[in-house]
Amino acid sequence: MASHRITIQCWKSETSLRNLLLLFSRYEECSTCNADLHACISCKNYAHNLANSCSEDRAEFVQDNEKANFCDFFKVNSKAYRKKGEAASIVAKASLAELLAEEVESGAEAETSPTAQANKVLAELKNLFDEE
């Protein structure tokens, strides 16, 4: 079977990856973000709305759709990148905060680094147990 070159878009970083040889290895990664390219999420058969996330009936169930796998039905989707909507995330966080009777932080003001989040949680725990 002869190989040919293809240009695809990384499913995670939207980076254009030029002149990749098809059939590429299971170990092929994006040069920018190191995301696995031979993964369900970058396949033409990927359908997040289906139970096993695949439109191919004979494909085996894959636990993590973002990790490399050995699927025999893999077909490269050259436009696999899907922009993740921040609006749904903001609404979900606001609903959760309302449910827990907490103050809602705006996206621009909120610190999202793991260290900032850990410090915030630690301060809340100390406040809960009245530690100074």
C-alpha positions in Angstrom: 0.0 0.0 0.0 1.5 3.3 -1.1 1.8 6.2 1.3 1.0 9.8 0.4 1.3 13.1 2.1 -1.5 15.0 3.8 -2.0 18.3 5.6 -4.2 18.1 8.7 -5.2 20.3 11.6 -4.5 19.2 15.2 -7.7 18.4 17.0 -6.4 20.1 20.2 -4.3 23.2 19.2 -5.6 23.9 15.7 -2.0 23.8 14.4 -1.7 23.0 10.7 0.5 20.0 10.3 1.8 19.8 6.8 3.2 16.9 4.8 2.4 14.1 7.2 2.8 10.7 5.7 -0.3 8.5 5.6 -0.6 5.9 7.0 0.9 7.5 10.0 2.0 5.7 13.1 -0.1 5.3 16.3 2.7 7.3 18.0 2.3 10.3 15.7 2.0 13.5 17.8 1.3 17.2 17.1 4.5 19.1 17.0 3.0 22.0 19.0 1.0 20.4 21.8 2.1 16.7 21.7 -1.5 15.6 21.3 -1.9 12.1 19.9 -3.1 12.2 16.2 -4.2 8.6 15.8 -7.0 9.1 18.3 -10.8 8.9 18.0 -11.3 12.6 18.3 -9.2 13.1 15.1 -11.1 10.5 13.1 -13.9 11.0 10.5 -15.9 8.4 12.4 -15.9 10.3 15.7 -19.3 11.3 16.8 -19.4 12.7 20.4 -23.2 12.3 20.5 -23.2 8.5 20.1 -22.8 6.1 23.0 -19.3 4.8 22.1 -18.4 8.1 20.2 -18.0 6.3 16.9 -20.2 6.0 13.8 -18.5 2.7 12.8 -20.6 -0.1 14.2 -17.8 -2.6 14.3 -15.3 -0.5 16.1 -14.4 -1.5 19.7 -15.1 0.8 22.6 -12.3 3.2 23.4 -12.1 4.6 27.0 -10.3 7.8 26.2 -11.1 9.4 22.9 -8.1 11.8 23.1 -5.4 9.1 23.5 -3.8 7.1 20.7 -5.4 3.7 20.0 -5.1 0.7 17.6 -8.5 1.1 15.8 -8.6 -0.5 12.4 -11.4 1.8 11.2 -9.4 5.1 11.8 -9.8 7.6 9.0 -8.0 10.9 9.3 -10.2 14.0 9.7 -8.1 16.8 8.3 -10.3 19.4 10.0 -10.6 17.8 13.4 -10.3 20.9 15.5 -13.5 21.9 17.3 -13.6 25.2 19.2 -14.7 24.7 22.7 -17.5 27.1 23.7 -16.7 29.1 26.8 -20.3 30.3 27.1 -21.5 26.8 28.2 -18.7 26.6 30.8 -19.6 30.0 32.2 -23.3 29.2 32.5 -22.5 25.8 34.2 -20.1 27.5 36.7 -22.7 30.2 37.5 -25.4 27.5 38.0 -23.1 25.6 40.3 -22.2 28.7 42.3 -25.9 29.6 42.6 -26.7 26.1 43.8 -23.9 26.3 46.4 -24.7 29.9 47.3 -21.3 31.2 46.4 -20.2 34.3 44.7 -19.7 34.0 40.9 -16.4 35.2 39.5 -16.2 36.8 36.1 -14.0 35.1 33.5 -11.5 38.0 33.2 -11.1 38.4 37.0 -10.9 34.8 38.0 -7.4 33.3 38.5 -7.3 29.9 36.9 -3.8 28.8 37.6 -3.6 25.6 39.6 -1.5 27.4 42.3 -4.1 30.1 42.6 -6.9 27.6 42.9 -5.0 25.6 45.5 -4.3 28.7 47.5 -8.0 29.7 47.4 -9.1 26.2 48.5 -6.5 26.2 51.3 -7.8 29.6 52.5 -11.4 28.3 52.5 -10.4 25.2 54.5 -8.5 27.3 57.0 -11.5 29.6 57.3 -13.9 26.6 57.7 -11.8 25.2 60.5 -11.0 28.6 62.0 -7.3 28.3 61.6 -5.1 31.4 61.1 
